[in-house]
């Protein structure tokens, strides 16, 4: 990645104004829930930080991590839960069944835990075809085998016709924390490198194609896959020099970087030219007028690594199937704290903020 220039005095003044405006803790003042509250952007964070965390307590929940830490008789575990309401049920490269397993496994993986077992809850709509259900059960079973996890508990509910878009899936996953993983946003240090495990925006774009929202003669498939092999490779290669991990799902890579910059009180500077994007995805994003950095992924992670181990970590990522296009895209800075800046291809800089909602709802 090319050397990124320092921030000018004028830029610092402008960024200081933005930083002050963003520094206040989110409060939930909305009178009703909208689709934006489930999109992973600012509206989601105001709901979580303004309502859920104060009511349900701090600790692990307040950290807003992908999985919470649990210790049982000296054994360190990670626990996560998720719901899947993707529309349509099947899309290029995957389905709601595959997504429900991989999405849960990945939340455990980026917490530094080897996935062990899942529970599965199915909410089925009256009138759902038995063959459709059978196909998704088969997808769940085969994806779980591939990810090395066992389905150990479950539940089934049926709701009236027209109330569930076919089916929704809820999962809970448990994993055993890897002793080499000391992952935390608090571990981020100035100079740490930001790595991305592959091309961005594939999943969200595949969903748009499946919905027929625009005409594009291109084969784009979801990137849904287990991220544990990538995490294991990173731990093998750099161990404690791996600072923090996140999977870039709702809100894309941009939301992940903003969440971590804010929670860690660091700045991040991203080199736009270094971000890997498939040409078809870039074209689709241009047609819709959106930045691929905000488009959802289901098989990509963002890794923060000590600068002297970045090349080793990048080589380890590229050795994992599905991560061949991994790239170093930026670095951690000190100023302006809590913000993400992008070095553009034209030599200037812009702020990459979180969106209020998501331009592509119901993608997971």
Secondary structure in CASP SS format (residue, H / E / C, confidence):
PFRMAT SS
TARGET T0000
AUTHOR 0000-0000-0000
METHOD secondary structure of the structure
MODEL  1
X C 1.00
X C 1.00
X C 1.00
X C 1.00
X C 1.00
X C 1.00
X C 1.00
X C 1.00
X H 1.00
X H 1.00
X H 1.00
X H 1.00
X H 1.00
X H 1.00
X H 1.00
X H 1.00
X H 1.00
X H 1.00
X H 1.00
X H 1.00
X H 1.00
X H 1.00
X C 1.00
X C 1.00
X C 1.00
X C 1.00
X C 1.00
X C 1.00
X C 1.00
X C 1.00
X C 1.00
X C 1.00
X C 1.00
X C 1.00
X H 1.00
X H 1.00
X H 1.00
X H 1.00
X C 1.00
X C 1.00
X C 1.00
X H 1.00
X H 1.00
X H 1.00
X H 1.00
X H 1.00
X H 1.00
X H 1.00
X H 1.00
X H 1.00
X H 1.00
X H 1.00
X H 1.00
X H 1.00
X H 1.00
X H 1.00
X C 1.00
X C 1.00
X C 1.00
X C 1.00
X C 1.00
X C 1.00
X C 1.00
X C 1.00
X C 1.00
X C 1.00
X C 1.00
X E 1.00
X E 1.00
X E 1.00
X E 1.00
X E 1.00
X C 1.00
X C 1.00
X E 1.00
X E 1.00
X E 1.00
X E 1.00
X E 1.00
X E 1.00
X E 1.00
X E 1.00
X E 1.00
X E 1.00
X C 1.00
X C 1.00
X C 1.00
X C 1.00
X C 1.00
X E 1.00
X E 1.00
X C 1.00
X C 1.00
X E 1.00
X E 1.00
X H 1.00
X H 1.00
X H 1.00
X H 1.00
X H 1.00
X H 1.00
X H 1.00
X H 1.00
X H 1.00
X H 1.00
X H 1.00
X H 1.00
X H 1.00
X H 1.00
X C 1.00
X C 1.00
X C 1.00
X E 1.00
X E 1.00
X E 1.00
X E 1.00
X E 1.00
X E 1.00
X E 1.00
X E 1.00
X E 1.00
X E 1.00
X E 1.00
X E 1.00
X E 1.00
X C 1.00
X C 1.00
X C 1.00
X C 1.00
X H 1.00
X H 1.00
X H 1.00
X H 1.00
X H 1.00
X H 1.00
X H 1.00
X H 1.00
X H 1.00
X H 1.00
X H 1.00
X H 1.00
X H 1.00
X H 1.00
X H 1.00
X H 1.00
X H 1.00
X H 1.00
X C 1.00
X C 1.00
X E 1.00
X E 1.00
X E 1.00
X E 1.00
X E 1.00
X E 1.00
X E 1.00
X E 1.00
X E 1.00
X E 1.00
X C 1.00
X C 1.00
X C 1.00
X C 1.00
X C 1.00
X C 1.00
X C 1.00
X E 1.00
X E 1.00
X E 1.00
X E 1.00
X E 1.00
X E 1.00
X E 1.00
X E 1.00
X E 1.00
X E 1.00
X E 1.00
X C 1.00
X C 1.00
X C 1.00
X C 1.00
X C 1.00
X C 1.00
X C 1.00
X H 1.00
X H 1.00
X H 1.00
X C 1.00
X C 1.00
X C 1.00
X C 1.00
X C 1.00
X E 1.00
X E 1.00
X E 1.00
X E 1.00
X C 1.00
X C 1.00
X C 1.00
X C 1.00
X C 1.00
X H 1.00
X H 1.00
X H 1.00
X H 1.00
X H 1.00
X H 1.00
X H 1.00
X H 1.00
X H 1.00
X H 1.00
X C 1.00
X C 1.00
X C 1.00
X C 1.00
X C 1.00
X C 1.00
X C 1.00
X C 1.00
X C 1.00
X C 1.00
X C 1.00
X C 1.00
X C 1.00
X C 1.00
X C 1.00
X C 1.00
X H 1.00
X H 1.00
X H 1.00
X H 1.00
X H 1.00
X H 1.00
X H 1.00
X H 1.00
X H 1.00
X H 1.00
X H 1.00
X H 1.00
X H 1.00
X H 1.00
X E 1.00
X E 1.00
X E 1.00
X E 1.00
X E 1.00
X E 1.00
X C 1.00
X C 1.00
X C 1.00
X C 1.00
X H 1.00
X H 1.00
X H 1.00
X H 1.00
X H 1.00
X H 1.00
X H 1.00
X H 1.00
X H 1.00
X H 1.00
X H 1.00
X H 1.00
X H 1.00
X C 1.00
X C 1.00
X E 1.00
X E 1.00
X E 1.00
X E 1.00
X E 1.00
X H 1.00
X H 1.00
X H 1.00
X C 1.00
X C 1.00
X C 1.00
X C 1.00
X H 1.00
X H 1.00
X H 1.00
X H 1.00
X H 1.00
X H 1.00
X H 1.00
X H 1.00
X H 1.00
X H 1.00
X C 1.00
X C 1.00
X C 1.00
X H 1.00
X H 1.00
X H 1.00
X C 1.00
X C 1.00
X C 1.00
X C 1.00
X C 1.00
X C 1.00
X E 1.00
X E 1.00
X E 1.00
X E 1.00
X E 1.00
X C 1.00
X H 1.00
X H 1.00
X H 1.00
X H 1.00
X H 1.00
X H 1.00
X H 1.00
X H 1.00
X H 1.00
X H 1.00
X H 1.00
X H 1.00
X C 1.00
X C 1.00
X C 1.00
X C 1.00
X C 1.00
X C 1.00
X C 1.00
X C 1.00
X E 1.00
X E 1.00
X E 1.00
X E 1.00
X E 1.00
X E 1.00
X E 1.00
X C 1.00
X C 1.00
X C 1.00
X C 1.00
X C 1.00
X C 1.00
X E 1.00
X E 1.00
X E 1.00
X E 1.00
X C 1.00
X C 1.00
X C 1.00
X C 1.00
X C 1.00
X E 1.00
X E 1.00
X E 1.00
X C 1.00
X C 1.00
X C 1.00
X C 1.00
X C 1.00
X C 1.00
X C 1.00
X C 1.00
X C 1.00
X C 1.00
X C 1.00
X C 1.00
X C 1.00
END
